[in-house]
C-alpha cells in the first residue's frame, strides 16, 4: 500500500478526487505557504520574546496575592455604599 491517502478505491488518490482547477490549486498553495510562514514567524518570535511574554502575562501566585491585597485596600479607600461592596454579595 502506498503512502498516499485513499478513499475506498486504491487506484485513485484523494487529491485526484478533489478535481481542483489551476486557479484553486495555485490559491491553495499560496495559502499554505502564507500559513507556514506565519507559523515560522510565531516560533521565531516566541524563541526571541518568550521569556518576556511569560513574565508579563503568566503571573506567579505571590504577585497575584499582592494584586488582590492592593485591590482590597483600594476598594476600602473608595468608601462605596453597601450595595456596591463585594463582601455583601
Secondary structure, DSSP 8 states (H G I E B T S, - for coil): --SS-BSS-SSSBHHHHH---HHHHHHHHHHHHHHHHHHHHHHHHHHHHHHHHHHHHS--HHHHHHHHHHHHHHHHHHT--GGG-GGG-
